[in-house]
Amino acid sequence: MKLGILTTTGLLIAMGLASGVKAENVSHVKQLLETKKCSQCDLTGAQLAGMDLSGADLSGANLRGANLNGANLDEAKLNEANLTQAKLQGASLIGAKMHGANLEGADLSRANLSLAGLVIATLKNTNLTSANLIGANLESANLAGANLRNARQSLANLSNVSLRGGSLAGIDVQGVNLRDANLTNANLNGANLNGSDLTGANLKNANMANVDLKNASLP
């Protein structure tokens, strides 16, 4: 007797069990892939690497530990989403709305976050190595312990940001707004802050070796 063709749900269940996605979340994965509308969904640990999720509504969704490596999340709605420990290496998040999102401990190395909105987002201990942050809005974001080594950013808003103990080593952020930023103990070695606004910034014990501060407004 020939086996019948597996339904989409069946395939997703099989994929979920194989990848460690909890069975009770498979319906949410199915909903996301079929409709791109999954606000408040539980997608904990979901395997979504390389998926086209551009424009998806994931506001308030739980994506803790999800694998989104190489995924297309351009203009996705991720406001208040939980992305702690999520894998987002090489993901595209151009213009994504991430207001208040929790990205603590997430891996965003080589991710494209140009023009993304990350106002009051939590990025504690987040890996942003070689990420594209050109035009991203990180106003009042918490970047304590974050690694922004060799990240690219210019003419962006980092006012009131907290980078306590984090690293901006080698970052090109010329013309950036760092007004009132907390850069205590931050590593700024070799950073390009040409023309940046550091008015009111806290640079206590920061490593300022080889920093380009030409035309910058200093505290």
DAURRA-V604683 format. One record per backbone hydrogen bond with DSSP energy under -1.0 kcal/mol. CO is the residue of the C=O (numbers start at 0). NH is the residue of the N-H. If there is no record, write none. Layout:
BEGIN
co: <CO,CO>
nh: <NH,NH>
END
This chain:
BEGIN
co: <6,7,8,9,10,11,12,13,14,15,15,21,22,24,25,26,27,28,29,30,31,35,37,40,42,45,47,50,50,52,55,56,57,58,60,61,62,63,65,66,67,68,70,71,72,73,75,76,77,78,80,81,82,83,85,86,87,88,90,91,92,93,95,96,97,98,100,101,102,103,105,106,107,108,110,111,112,113,115,116,117,118,120,121,122,123,125,126,127,128,130,131,132,133,136,137,138,140,141,142,143,145,146,147,148,150,151,153,155,156,157,158,160,161,162,163,165,166,167,168,170,171,172,173,175,176,177,178,180,181,182,183,185,186,187,188,190,191,192,193,195,196,197,198,201,202,203,206,207,208,211,212,213,216>
nh: <10,11,12,13,14,15,16,17,18,19,20,24,25,28,29,30,31,32,33,34,35,56,40,61,45,66,50,52,71,55,76,37,60,39,81,42,65,44,86,47,70,49,91,52,75,54,96,57,80,59,101,62,85,64,106,67,90,69,111,72,95,74,116,77,100,79,121,82,105,84,126,87,110,89,131,92,115,94,136,97,120,99,141,102,125,104,146,107,130,109,151,112,135,114,117,140,119,161,122,145,124,166,127,150,129,171,132,134,176,137,160,139,181,142,165,144,186,147,170,149,191,152,175,154,196,157,180,159,201,162,185,164,206,167,190,169,211,172,195,174,216,177,200,179,182,205,184,187,210,189,192,215,194,197>
END
